[in-house]
Amino acid sequence: MAFRYKLVQRRNPQDPEGPKKWYATPNSSTPLNERDMVKEATKNTTMAPSEFRAAMELLTDFIPTELKQSHTSKVPGLGTFRLTFKSEGADTVEDFDASTMISSPRVVFTLDAEFREKVLQNLTFEDGGVLEDGISYASRDDYYEKKRKEAESAGGQ
């Protein structure tokens, strides 16, 4: 199974005055709805979809509680959740005021190395088309055909 990409023409953000180039961008499909995801995740197992759904709900209730208590939360085989934030500096300990000097709290998730390797191992990429001027072509061949017809049409006028 290959990961699909689409070619998109844009400028390099690090060289905004430079020429546009074609870049591959992930062509992710719509995620499965919850019912289908649970069914797919539990197929060929002895776990009932309702048990899997309940376990996921327990996890999504448990992790925020752990994070708010300053704990990291490791999901075995998947990765680790933790809270982090930005902080302004104070000249002295007495000058530090958490209510005004701590900002931008966010949840950070770090993938387990083995999980990352499982996803990336033998990863291949598949042409998912071209996006140009808001028009999405299903494949490069479709894009080439459209450009060929445009060139013929322009040459015949």
Buried (B, 14 or more C-beta within 10 A) or exposed (E): EEBBBBBBEEEEEEEEEEEEEEEEEEBEEEEEEEEEBBEEBBEEEEEEBEEBBEEBEEEEEEBEEBBEEEEEBBBEEEBBBBBEEEEEEEEEEEEBEEEEEEEEEEEEEEBBEEBEEEEEEEEEEEBBBBBBEEEBBEEEEEBEEBEEEEEEEEEEE
